[in-house]
Amino acid sequence: MSKAKVRKKPDQFKKSYEFWSDWYDWLADLFSFQLIKASKEVHLSSLNRDDRVLYPGMGSGQEMVAAVRAGAKVTGIDISPQMVKKAKNRLANSGWQVELCESDVKEHLRPCFYDLIAAHYFLNLYRKDEAIIVLRRLAEQLKQNGLIVVADFAYPGKNPNDALTHIYYWTINLIGACLGLAKLHPPHDYKEYFSYVGLHTVKSQRIGFGKGPALFQVWIGRKD
């Protein structure tokens, strides 16, 4: 049975995500050539039945459907009432046990509670220092040996093809910043960030077209 917890504290991104809520998934598919959707699905192979799974910044809850079908006990959080409403409608009359919270992720704290946290395209809202603070907050909520899976824009490497990775990232980040959907900042290196918050990187998967440049990347960190 779905339920929402309403918090009144304002969020800098709330109005923007409210405004773009009807278009957000469509725009993500358009500008990513549906690779964002593919990157979000990577975490599903790490799920076990009855796992407690947290989706911070869940948006409309697209990837949550597959998780609950796999038997996971899902909690989704978003600051946007419209996004929470969309997630509720997506999961309505399903009979699944899903907790949906209209809240600031930074206010949600259940120490050592979750088996897996799927932070997809959420930490990219913030600049480096803020992202690390939020990531540390999330890591505190993982059980021992629990996993954090982060799907986000690829971190450019030293391959000449990565020049296109840079161009793609900065184009999308600039558009997002102009629309109020993110702050302007360099690409995040989550392998580095994991080391700051007590997580060990167990896998990194780059996602693009064939042998072309990677546009997106998935990092998986384990709580030691």
C-alpha positions as CSV (number, residue, x, y, z in Angstrom):
1,M,0.0,0.0,0.0
2,S,1.6,3.3,-1.1
3,K,1.9,6.2,1.3
4,A,3.4,9.6,1.2
5,K,5.2,11.6,3.9
6,V,5.0,15.3,3.3
7,R,7.8,17.7,4.4
8,K,7.4,21.4,4.1
9,K,11.0,22.4,3.9
10,P,11.6,24.1,0.5
11,D,14.2,22.7,-2.0
12,Q,16.1,24.7,-4.6
13,F,15.1,22.3,-7.4
14,K,11.5,21.7,-6.4
15,K,9.8,24.3,-8.6
16,S,11.8,23.4,-11.6
17,Y,11.0,19.7,-11.3
18,E,7.3,20.5,-10.7
19,F,7.3,22.6,-13.9
20,W,9.0,20.0,-16.0
21,S,7.4,16.9,-14.4
22,D,5.2,16.1,-17.4
23,W,8.1,16.3,-19.8
24,Y,11.0,15.0,-17.8
25,D,11.0,11.3,-18.8
26,W,10.3,12.2,-22.4
27,L,13.2,14.7,-22.5
28,A,15.5,12.2,-20.8
29,D,14.8,9.6,-23.4
30,L,15.1,12.1,-26.3
31,F,18.5,13.6,-25.2
32,S,20.0,10.2,-24.1
33,F,18.7,8.1,-27.0
34,Q,17.1,6.0,-24.3
35,L,20.5,5.1,-22.8
36,I,19.5,6.7,-19.5
37,K,16.7,4.1,-19.2
38,A,19.2,1.3,-20.0
39,S,21.7,2.6,-17.4
40,K,18.9,2.7,-14.7
41,E,18.2,-1.0,-15.3
42,V,21.7,-2.2,-14.5
43,H,21.0,-2.3,-10.8
44,L,18.3,-4.8,-11.2
45,S,20.8,-7.6,-11.5
46,S,22.0,-6.9,-8.0
47,L,18.6,-7.2,-6.4
48,N,17.5,-10.1,-4.3
49,R,14.0,-11.0,-3.2
50,D,13.0,-9.1,0.0
51,D,15.8,-6.7,-0.3
52,R,15.0,-3.2,1.2
53,V,15.8,-0.8,-1.6
54,L,15.8,3.0,-1.5
55,Y,15.3,5.2,-4.6
56,P,16.4,8.8,-3.7
57,G,15.1,11.3,-6.2
58,M,12.9,8.6,-7.7
59,G,11.1,10.9,-10.2
60,S,8.2,9.1,-11.8
61,G,9.4,5.7,-10.5
62,Q,10.1,4.0,-13.8
63,E,12.7,1.6,-12.5
64,M,10.8,0.9,-9.3
65,V,8.3,-1.2,-11.1
66,A,10.8,-3.9,-12.1
67,A,12.2,-3.9,-8.6
68,V,8.9,-4.6,-6.8
69,R,8.1,-7.2,-9.4
70,A,11.4,-8.9,-8.4
71,G,10.1,-9.0,-4.8
72,A,12.1,-6.0,-3.4
73,K,10.7,-3.9,-0.6
74,V,10.9,-0.4,-2.1
75,T,11.0,3.1,-0.7
76,G,11.0,6.0,-3.1
77,I,11.6,9.7,-2.2
78,D,11.2,12.8,-4.2
79,I,10.8,16.5,-3.3
80,S,8.3,17.1,-6.1
81,P,4.6,16.5,-5.3
82,Q,4.0,15.9,-9.0
83,M,6.7,13.3,-9.3
84,V,5.4,11.5,-6.3
85,K,1.9,11.6,-7.8
86,K,3.2,10.1,-11.0
87,A,4.9,7.3,-9.1
88,K,1.7,6.6,-7.2
89,N,-0.3,6.4,-10.4
90,R,2.3,4.1,-11.9
91,L,2.1,1.8,-9.0
92,A,-1.6,2.2,-8.3
93,N,-3.8,-0.9,-7.7
94,S,-0.7,-3.1,-8.0
95,G,-1.0,-4.6,-4.5
96,W,2.7,-4.1,-4.1
97,Q,4.2,-2.9,-0.8
98,V,5.8,0.4,-1.8
99,E,6.5,3.4,0.4
100,L,6.5,6.7,-1.4
101,C,7.7,9.8,0.4
102,E,7.3,13.5,-0.6
103,S,10.4,14.7,1.2
104,D,13.9,16.1,0.9
105,V,16.3,13.1,0.6
106,K,18.7,14.9,3.0
107,E,16.1,14.6,5.7
108,H,15.5,10.9,5.3
109,L,17.7,8.8,7.7
110,R,17.3,5.1,8.6
111,P,20.8,4.0,9.7
112,C,21.9,0.5,8.5
113,F,18.4,-0.2,7.0
114,Y,18.7,-0.7,3.3
115,D,20.3,-3.5,1.3
116,L,20.6,-1.4,-1.8
117,I,20.3,2.2,-2.7
118,A,19.8,3.2,-6.4
119,A,20.8,6.8,-6.8
120,H,20.2,7.4,-10.4
121,Y,20.8,10.9,-11.9
122,F,20.2,12.4,-8.5
123,L,23.6,13.3,-7.1
124,N,24.3,15.1,-10.4
125,L,22.0,17.9,-9.2
126,Y,24.8,19.0,-6.9
127,R,28.4,20.2,-7.1
128,K,31.2,18.0,-5.8
129,D,31.2,19.0,-2.1
130,E,27.4,18.8,-1.9
131,A,27.2,15.5,-3.7
132,I,29.7,13.9,-1.3
133,I,27.7,15.1,1.7
134,V,24.5,13.6,0.3
135,L,26.4,10.4,-0.7
136,R,27.7,10.0,2.8
137,R,24.2,10.5,4.2
138,L,23.0,7.7,1.9
139,A,25.9,5.4,2.8
140,E,25.0,5.7,6.5
141,Q,21.7,4.0,5.6
142,L,23.2,0.9,4.1
143,K,23.5,-2.3,5.9
144,Q,27.0,-3.9,6.2
145,N,27.9,-5.2,2.7
146,G,25.0,-3.2,1.2
147,L,25.3,-1.7,-2.2
148,I,24.9,1.8,-3.7
149,V,24.3,1.9,-7.4
150,V,24.8,5.2,-9.1
151,A,23.8,5.7,-12.8
152,D,25.0,9.1,-14.1
153,F,26.8,10.8,-16.9
154,A,30.1,9.1,-17.8
155,Y,33.3,10.4,-16.2
156,P,35.7,11.2,-19.1
157,G,38.9,9.2,-19.3
158,K,42.1,9.7,-21.3
159,N,40.9,8.0,-24.5
160,P,40.7,10.5,-27.4
161,N,37.0,9.5,-27.9
162,D,36.3,11.0,-24.5
163,A,36.5,14.5,-26.0
164,L,33.0,13.7,-27.2
165,T,32.0,12.6,-23.7
166,H,33.1,16.0,-22.4
167,I,31.1,17.8,-25.1
168,Y,28.0,15.8,-24.5
169,Y,28.2,16.2,-20.7
170,W,28.7,19.9,-20.7
171,T,25.9,20.5,-23.3
172,I,23.4,18.6,-21.2
173,N,24.6,20.1,-17.9
174,L,24.4,23.6,-19.3
175,I,20.8,22.9,-20.5
176,G,19.9,21.4,-17.1
177,A,21.3,24.4,-15.2
178,C,19.4,26.8,-17.4
179,L,16.2,24.9,-16.8
180,G,16.9,24.8,-13.0
181,L,17.2,21.0,-13.0
182,A,20.9,20.9,-11.8
183,K,23.8,23.0,-10.9
184,L,26.6,23.7,-13.3
185,H,29.6,21.6,-12.4
186,P,32.3,19.2,-13.9
187,P,31.4,15.5,-14.3
188,H,31.4,13.5,-11.1
189,D,33.9,10.7,-10.4
190,Y,32.0,8.4,-8.1
191,K,34.9,6.0,-7.7
192,E,36.7,8.8,-6.0
193,Y,33.6,9.9,-4.0
194,F,33.0,6.3,-2.8
195,S,36.4,6.3,-1.2
196,Y,35.5,9.3,0.9
197,V,32.4,7.8,2.4
198,G,33.4,4.3,3.3
199,L,32.4,2.5,0.1
200,H,34.5,0.2,-2.0
201,T,33.9,0.3,-5.8
202,V,33.1,-3.2,-7.0
203,K,32.0,-2.5,-10.6
204,S,32.0,0.3,-13.1
205,Q,30.2,0.0,-16.4
206,R,30.4,2.6,-19.2
207,I,27.4,2.9,-21.6
208,G,27.4,4.3,-25.1
209,F,27.0,3.2,-28.7
210,G,29.2,0.3,-29.7
211,K,32.9,1.4,-29.8
212,G,31.9,5.0,-29.7
213,P,32.4,7.3,-26.6
214,A,30.6,6.5,-23.4
215,L,27.9,8.9,-22.5
216,F,26.7,7.3,-19.3
217,Q,28.2,5.2,-16.6
218,V,27.1,3.0,-13.7
219,W,29.2,2.7,-10.5
220,I,28.5,0.1,-7.8
221,G,29.9,0.6,-4.3
222,R,29.8,-1.8,-1.4
223,K,29.8,-0.7,2.3
224,D,32.8,-2.4,4.0
